[in-house]
Amino acid sequence: MGFKGLGYFLITLCFFINNATAQRIETNFNNNWHFILKDDAAFSSEHFDDSTWEMLNVPHDWSFEKGVRDGGDQGQGGGYHDGGIGWYRKYFDVKKKVFLK
C-alpha cells in the first residue's frame, strides 16, 4: 500500500470512527420514576399496574414523604421522620448496547 492508499485508508477509518461515536445518545436516567411508599409482594411483578403511583425524579428521599412527627422518640419535643418501605420503578427501552453510569 502506497502513501496515497494509506491516506485514503486513514480518512475512511476516521469517517467510520466518527459515525460510530456520533450515534451515541445520552439520556438522563433520573427522570420519570414511579414511586409508592408502601410494601406489597405484588409490586415486584413485571406486569404490575403502577399507574396510580407518584411520578418523580431521583434523587428522592422518600423518608420525607410522611413529614416530621411531633414529639419524636429522641425527646425534647423534637421530631423525626418515620420509616417504612418505598418502591421505585422505571421503564425504558433497550434497543442497543446500554451503559449506565
C-alpha positions as CSV (number, residue, x, y, z in Angstrom):
1,M,0.0,0.0,0.0
2,G,1.5,3.3,-1.1
3,F,1.4,6.6,0.7
4,K,-1.8,7.6,-1.3
5,G,-3.5,4.3,-0.4
6,L,-2.6,4.8,3.3
7,G,-4.0,8.3,3.3
8,Y,-7.4,7.0,1.8
9,F,-7.4,4.2,4.4
10,L,-6.9,6.7,7.3
11,I,-9.5,9.1,6.0
12,T,-12.0,6.2,5.7
13,L,-11.1,4.9,9.1
14,C,-11.7,8.3,10.7
15,F,-15.0,8.6,8.9
16,F,-16.3,5.3,10.3
17,I,-15.0,6.1,13.8
18,N,-16.7,9.5,13.8
19,N,-20.0,7.9,12.6
20,A,-19.9,5.2,15.3
21,T,-19.5,7.7,18.1
22,A,-21.9,10.2,16.6
23,Q,-24.8,7.7,17.2
24,R,-24.3,7.8,21.0
25,I,-27.3,9.1,22.8
26,E,-27.1,10.2,26.4
27,T,-30.3,10.1,28.4
28,N,-30.9,11.4,31.9
29,F,-32.0,8.3,33.7
30,N,-33.0,10.2,36.8
31,N,-36.3,11.4,35.4
32,N,-39.8,9.7,35.3
33,W,-39.6,7.2,38.1
34,H,-42.8,5.6,39.6
35,F,-42.9,5.7,43.4
36,I,-45.1,4.4,46.3
37,L,-44.4,4.5,50.0
38,K,-46.0,1.1,50.8
39,D,-44.9,-2.5,50.5
40,D,-46.6,-5.4,48.8
41,A,-45.1,-8.6,47.3
42,A,-47.1,-7.9,44.1
43,F,-45.0,-4.8,43.4
44,S,-42.2,-6.9,42.1
45,S,-44.3,-8.4,39.4
46,E,-43.2,-7.4,35.9
47,H,-46.8,-6.6,34.8
48,F,-47.9,-4.9,37.9
49,D,-50.1,-1.8,37.2
50,D,-48.3,1.1,38.9
51,S,-50.3,3.8,37.1
52,T,-51.6,5.3,40.4
53,W,-48.1,5.6,41.8
54,E,-46.5,9.1,42.1
55,M,-44.2,10.2,39.3
56,L,-41.0,11.8,40.4
57,N,-37.3,12.4,39.6
58,V,-34.4,10.9,41.6
59,P,-32.5,11.6,43.7
60,H,-35.5,11.5,46.0
61,D,-35.6,11.0,49.8
62,W,-38.8,9.1,50.5
63,S,-38.4,9.3,54.2
64,F,-39.7,12.9,53.9
65,E,-43.0,11.7,52.3
66,K,-44.8,11.4,55.7
67,G,-43.3,14.5,57.2
68,V,-41.9,15.0,60.7
69,R,-43.7,13.5,63.7
70,D,-44.1,15.9,66.6
71,G,-42.7,14.7,69.9
72,G,-40.3,12.2,68.4
73,D,-38.6,9.4,70.3
74,Q,-35.4,11.4,70.9
75,G,-37.2,13.6,73.4
76,Q,-37.1,17.4,74.0
77,G,-40.1,17.9,71.7
78,G,-38.2,17.1,68.6
79,G,-39.5,15.2,65.6
80,Y,-38.2,12.5,63.3
81,H,-39.0,11.0,60.0
82,D,-40.9,7.7,60.2
83,G,-39.5,4.7,58.5
84,G,-41.2,2.3,56.1
85,I,-40.6,0.7,52.7
86,G,-40.8,2.5,49.4
87,W,-40.8,1.1,45.9
88,Y,-39.3,2.8,42.8
89,R,-40.0,1.6,39.2
90,K,-38.6,2.8,35.9
91,Y,-39.5,1.9,32.4
92,F,-37.1,2.2,29.4
93,D,-36.4,0.6,26.0
94,V,-33.1,-1.0,25.3
95,K,-32.6,-1.1,21.5
96,K,-28.8,-1.1,21.5
97,K,-25.9,-1.5,23.9
98,V,-26.6,0.4,27.1
99,F,-24.1,1.8,29.6
100,L,-25.3,3.1,33.0
101,K,-23.0,5.4,34.9
